[in-house]
Amino acid sequence: MIERCKWVNEQNKLYLHYHDKEWGVPVHDDNILFEMLILEGAQAGLSWETVLKKRENYRKAFKNFDPQKASEFNEKDIEKLLQNEGIIRNRLKITSAVNNAKIFLEIQKEHGSFDHFIWSYVNNTPINKGRKTIDEIPARDETSDKISKDLKKRGMSFIGSTIMYAYMQSIGMINDHTTNCFRYKELISNEGDAVRL
């Protein structure tokens, strides 16, 4: 029997796929980094399962998570998104996503890529804490505090330290699979290069 992190709802195929194939796998593609930034911000106050169910709708609504296209959304586009039942219809979250896309592009220009910027916080190496239980996993840490502070200073929103810690987990900056989980062992043995499908 396959052992997984205790937080996984094994009845939900989307959740199962996300845990088994994506969560904790290092991401260096700027479009996926932008996607996860949008989705983690959208999750605030909601469950990750809710976001996963709406992920494909988000993909269509946000032009395949192209930060350039998302940054060009105007008030009319935002009003249209607010009518879209397939996504989380929260004006603050939607306007934040559009504004964050603009800042994302500025960071790309400044650093060559968002990937260079975000991964510099962990010296381009995934952190493996080797946590035995989910109770050992914090909601935030010193690194997520720093990233949140930096992004806030640049004008981003929905990027508090707790959201940024979840972001770091989702893009593989931190491998927070518990040590009994089969994915922890796979990610360690592949030195963080397990394929994200």
N, C-alpha and C positions, 0 to 999 in steps of 0.2 A: 504493500500500500504506500502511495506517495504521500510524504509529509509536506505540508505547506505552512506558511505563516497563519497563525490562528485567526487573524482578522478577515481572511478570505471567505466570502460566501460562495461555497462550492456549487450551489444550486444555480448561480448566475453565470452563464457561459461567457458573457462579456467580461465579467469581473475575473473569472478564472483565466481567460486568455490574457487579460491585462497583467495579472500577477505572474503568470508562467512565462510570458514572452517579452514584456516591456518593463515592468517596474524594477528599477535598480540597474537597468542596462545603460551603460554610458552612451550619451547622445552627443554628437558633434555636428549635426545638421541644423543649420540656423532656422529652417522652416519648422522642424519638429520642436526646437527649443522655443520658438514663438508659439506654436500650438499649445505646448504644455503650460506656458505662461498664461495664455488666455483661459485654458481650462481650469488651472489651479485657482485663478482669480474668480472664475465663474462659480467654483465650488463653495466659496466662503459662505458659511452658515447652512450648507446643504451636505448631502452625502455624496461620496465619490461615485456611487452606483447611479445616482441621478444624472451626474455629468456624463458618465460613460454611455448611458442610454441615449443622450442627446448629441453625442460626439459627431456622428455623421452629419447631423443637421447643422452643427457648428461648422463643420468642414465646408459645407455648401455655402452657408451664410457668410463665412469669412474668407471666401475665395481661395479655398484649399490652404488656408492659413498662410497666405502670402502677405508678409508685413507691409510691403509697398502698397498693395491694393487696399488692405485694411486701413492704412494710414490716410487714404484718399476719401474715405467715407465722409459724407456731409450730413447735415441735419435731416435731410430727406431720407437718406439711407438708414440713419439711426431710427427714424420713425417707422420705416419699413421693417427693421429688425425687431422693433417693439411689438409688431403685429405677428411675428413669426412664432407660432406655437411650438415649433421644434427645438427652440433654444430657451434659455432662462431669460424671461422678459423683465429684466431689471435695468432701468435706465442708467443708474450709476455704473453698473457692471459693463453695460454695452458701451457707454461713452468712455469709460476707463480703458476698455480694450482698444478703441480707436486711438485714444491719446497715447496709450502704451506702445502701440505700433509705431507712432511717430518717434518716440524716444528710443525704441528698439533700433530704428534705422540710424539715429544719431550715434548710438553706441557702436553699431556696425562700422560707420564711417571712422569713428575715433580709434577703434581697436582692430579694424580689418575684418572682424566678424564678431557676432555676439558670443559665439563659442569661445574665442580667445578671452573675451572679457569675463564670462561667467566661470570658466574652468580655472582661471588664474587664482580664484579664491581657495582652491584646493591643490595648487601647484600641478594642475593637469593630471592628478592621480586620484582615482576613487578612494574614498575613506571606507575601510572595513572595520567596524567596531566589534564585530563578533558578539552581538547581543543574543542572550539565550532565550529571553522571553519578551513579549511585546510590552510588558510593564517597564522594561529597561529603555525603551525607545522614547526620547524626549519629544516635546511638541515643537521645540526650537533649540538652537544652540548659538554659540558665539559667532560662527560663520554666517548663519542665517540672519543674525542681528546685523552684521556688517553689510551683507548684500542688501537687506531691506533698507537700511539707512542710506546707502549709496543710491539705490534706485529712487527712493523718496526724494532725495536731494535733487535728482535729475528731473523730477516731476511725475514719476509713475505713481499709480494708486492700485489698491488691492494687491499689495506686495508686502504685507506685514511679515514679521519674522516667522510666524507659524505657517503662513502660506509659502514663504520662501524655503522653509525646511521641507515641506511636502514637495515643493518643486525640486529641491536637491535630491530627494529620494526618487522622484519620478524620472529624472534624467540621469540617474546613476552616479551622481557626485558622491552620494552616500549609499552603501549597500546595507540597508537596514532589514534585509531578510534575516529572520532568526536562524541561529546556527543549525537547528534541526530541519529547516526547510531545504528541500532539494535544490532550490535556486541559489541559496547561499553558497553551497558547495560548487555548483556550476560556475557561478560568477567568479569565485576565488580561483578555481582551476583554470579558467580561461583568462585570468588576470584582467577581468572586466570587459573582455571583448566578446561576450556572448552576443549572438545576433539578435537584434530587435526586429521582430516580425510584425 
